[in-house]
Amino acid sequence: MTTDQKLNREYDSLFPQYKRLKEEVIFILEKKISANDIPYDAIYGRIKKLDSLQEKVCQNECTNPFQEVDDICGTRVICLFPSHMKQVDKIIGNSFTIIERDDKIGNKPSESFGYLSIHYTATLGDWCSGPRYDDLKNLKFEIQLRTISAHAWCAISHHLDYKHPNAVPASLQKQFHALSALFYLADEIFETLYKASQKVKEEADQKDLSQIDKEEINFDILDAYLRKKFPSRASAPPQHTSLLSEELYRTGYRTIEELDKRLSGTEPAVEKIEDNIFGVGNRGFHNVGMVRNALSIVDENYDKNRLSSLREPDISRKEFIKYIGKGRNG
């Protein structure tokens, strides 16, 4: 039997195990990163194709490929911001047995940019025990951790077939390095914006409604206002709050005070709409739904500037104006 034939048979035999390993690693990463409330762009994996494995075996003159090749199973975590990478780095270290950690960010010279990523060679942790893991425990896998900006840079440079710095033609090296620096700068600016946004949210959360009144409407201030104004209602998903922010701007609302005055006394009327849609006494609108329905009752201009229809659009909200300010049982 030739080496290629032997490798082919071993690969086919072990492929189901590597596939299960990939799914297990992704499951662990997704669960633990989500449990720590860390947003991320994507987590995915792949099993190295046979021809790619054969090429690596030949290049490295491997005698025992499935012991010597570390990335037959590979996963990748794409973070949004560099600070999230630091958090995920700790999670990876605590979740798996790390054989090798290659920090291509911290170990890169200060004047060098390009490929910014952390690579791990690992096996499943000791806590993974029992029949489910018996045939996976000794299989090595690779995890790559990078930001979305670094991922974009890698995807573009690899598409150009410049997988290594020395592969770049001399005539293009200046532009190539300048571009890699721009991606690095994008990461730095995204991180600055993220931290500034977090600070705005924290400051808004510390203020009461009277202190928020004079604030200009934006996503973060509006989100804080809605949670304080309607504490008994569920908080809307971010995309709904963003939609409302845009609708308010188009309608001419500029400050929280303007919005708050318009909403005065509208909650009983909105509850009557909920009685019609969800059944008497059932409160089905989150805080953004509350505001959108209220404004559709009291502000004709808002209706003209809505970007999406309300739930049950056939219900005429104007008919509920008689309940404005009448109290919850009015």
N, C-alpha and C positions, 0 to 999 in steps of 0.2 A: 504494500500500500504506500503511495507517495505521501509526502508531507502534507500537500494540499488536501488530499483525500482524507487523511487522518484528522486534520484541522476541521474540515467540513463536517465530518461525522460527530466530532466532539461538540462543535458549535450547535448543530441541530439537536444534539442530546441535551445540552445545557441551556438552550435558548428559553424554554418555558420557565426555568428557575430564574434566569436573569430578568425575564419579563415580570415575574412576581416580585423580584427584588426592587425593580424600578417602581412598581406600583406601591410597594410598601414604603419606600423612601419618600416618595411624593406625598403619600398619606400622612406620614409622620411630620414632614415639613409643613404641610398645609395646616394640620391640626395645631401644632405648637406655635406657629407664627400667628395664626388667627387667635389663639388663646391669649396671646400677649398683645392683641389689638394693634398689630403692626400691618399697615397697608402695604400691598405689594402689587406689582404689575402682572407677574406670571410665575408659575412654577411648572416646569415640564421636564420630561426625560426622553431618553432614546437608548436603544440597544445598538451598539456599533455593528454596522453591516459587515457581512463576511468578507467582501473584497477589501474593505478598509482595514479589517483586522489582519488579513493576509499581508497587506502592504506594511503594516506596522511590525508584524512578526519578522518579515524579511529585513526591514530597515534595522531593527534592533537585534537581529539574530537570536530570537527567543527560542529556547529549547522546551519551555513549559509555558505556552502562551497564556493559559487561563490562571496561572499564578503570577506571571510577570507583567501582563498588561493590566493596568489598573482601571482603565476607563471603558471596559466593555459595556458596563452599565454606567450611564452618565445622567446626571440631573443638573438643572440650572435654576437658580432663584434670581429673579429680576426685581430689584428693589426700586423704589421711587427716589429715595434720597440717600446720600452717604451716611447720615446718622442712623438710618434704618439698617444699613449694612452692619454697623457695629452691634446692633441688637441681635440681628439674625446670626452673626458670627458666634455670639455666645450660645444661642440656641443650638446651632449645629454642633458646637463643642460639647454641649451637655447631652445631646440626643444620640450621638453615635460614638463609636470608638475610632478616634482619628489616628491614622497611621502617619500621615504627612499633611502639613498645612503650608501651602506656598502662597505667600502674600505678595502679589505682583503690584500692589499699591504702595504699601509701606516700605518695601525693599527697592522700589524704583528710584533712581537718582532724581534729585529735585529738578533738574533741567529736562527731564524726560517725561513724556506723556504717553500717548498710545494706549496699549493694552492694560487697562486697570481692572483687575479682577483678583479674587481670592479663590484658590483651588484647594480642594481637600481630597485626599485619598482616605477612605474610611471603610469600616464594616459596621454591621448592625451592633447596637449596644448590648451589653450583658443582660439588660432587662428584657431583651427580646428572647424569650425562652419558650420551650414547648414544641409540640409537633409542627405547628405552623411555621416555625423558623428553623427547624433542624437542618434542612438542606440549603438554607440561605446564609447561615451564620458566618461561614468562612469565605463567602464571596465578596471580593472588594468592589467598590464603586467610587465614582468621582462625583463631587458636587462643585459646581462653579457658582460663585456669588459675585454679582456686579449690579451697578445701577442701570436704569433704562437708557441713560445717555451713553454709558460705556458699551452697553449692548448694541445700540445703534451704530456706534463707531466700529465695533467688531464686525457687525453684519455688513457694513459698507466696505470696509477694508478687505474682508474675506471675499466679498463678491468681486473685488478688483484683483483677487488672487495674490494680494500682498499679505500673506499670513505671517511673515517675519520681516522686521525692519530692513534687513539687508536685501530683501527682494525688491524694494522700491528703486526704480531707475534713478540715477543721480540727478537727472534733469527735473524730476518730480519731487525730490526729497524735501525741498524747502516748503512747497505747498502742502505736502503730506504732513509734515510736522506741525505746520501752522494750523491745519485742520484738526489734528488730534488735540492741539492745545485749546481750540475753540470748544470741543466737546468736554474737555476737562473744565473749562471755564463755565460752561453751561451747568455742569453739576454743582459747582461752587455757588452760582447764582440761584439755582433752584433751592439749594439748601438754605441760603440767606432768606429767600422769599418764604420758605416753609417755616423757618423759625420766627420771622416777623409776623406771619399769619397766626401762628400759635400764640404769640404774645398778645395780639389784638383780641383773640378769643378769650384768653385768660383775663385780660383787663375788662372785657365786656361782661364776663361771668361774675366779676367781683362788684359790678355796679347794680344798683336797684333800678326799677323802671323809671323813676324820676330823673336819674342821672343819665339814662340812655336817651331820654326824650330828644335832646338837641343833636344827637349824633346823626350823621349823614347815613342814609340807607346803603348798606353793602351786605354781602353774604354773611359775614361773621357777626355784624351787629344785628342783622335781621334774625339770624338763628338764635342769638342770645335773647332778643326781645320776645320771640315767639315762645321760647321755653319758659320765660318769666311771666308772660302775659297769660298763657294757657297751660299752667302746670299739670292739670288733670288730663290733658290730651297727649297722645303719643307724639313724639318728635318725628317730623317728616324725613324721608331720605334726603341726602344732600341735593340730588338733582331736582327735587321738588322745590326746595328752598331757593335754589339758584333760579329756577323758572319764575317763581314769584318775585324775586328781586328784579328780574328783567321786566316783568309785567308792570311792577310799580314804577320803575323808571320811565317806561313808555307812557304811562298814564300821567306822569308829572309829579309823583310823590318823591320828595327829596330827603325829608327827615322822618325819624321815627315819630316825632310829635304830630306831624301831619297825618300819618297813618293811624296813630292811636286815637286821634279825635274822630276820624271817620269810622272807626270800629266801635266807638262808644255805644253801648246798649244793643249791639247786634247779636250777641250770643243766643238770647232766647229765640230770635228769628231763625238762626241757623239750626238750632235744635229742632224746630218745627220741620225744617227741611229733612233733617235726619230721621224724624219720626215717619215721614213719608217714604223715605228710601229704605231704611233699615228696620223699621218697626218702632212702635212707640217706646220711648225710653232708651233705645239703643243709640249709642254715640259712636258713629263709624268714621268720622272725619279726624285726621290728624291735625296738628296745629296749622299747617299750610292750607289744608282743605277748609278749615274753619274760616280763615281770612279770605280765601278766594270766593267762597260762597257769600260771606258777609258783604264784600265789596260789590258782588254782582247784584245784591239787593239795593245798596245805597248809592252806587256810583255808576251811572250810565257810561261815562267815559272809560271806566275800567273794562266794561264788557267789550268795548270796541278794540281794546288793546290786549285782550287775552291771547296768549300764544297757543293754548290748547283748551279743548272743551272741558266743561265740568262733568262730573259723574251725573248720569241721568239728565242729559241736556234738554229733554222735553219738558222738564219741570220749569215753570216760569218763576224765577226767584223774586221778581218784582211783587208777586202776590203776597209775599211774606213780610212786606214792609210794615204791615199793621201790627206785627209782633215786636217791632223795635222798642226796646226799653220797657217792656211790659213785665219783666220778671220771668223766671223760668217756667212758671205755670200759667202765664198770661195767655 
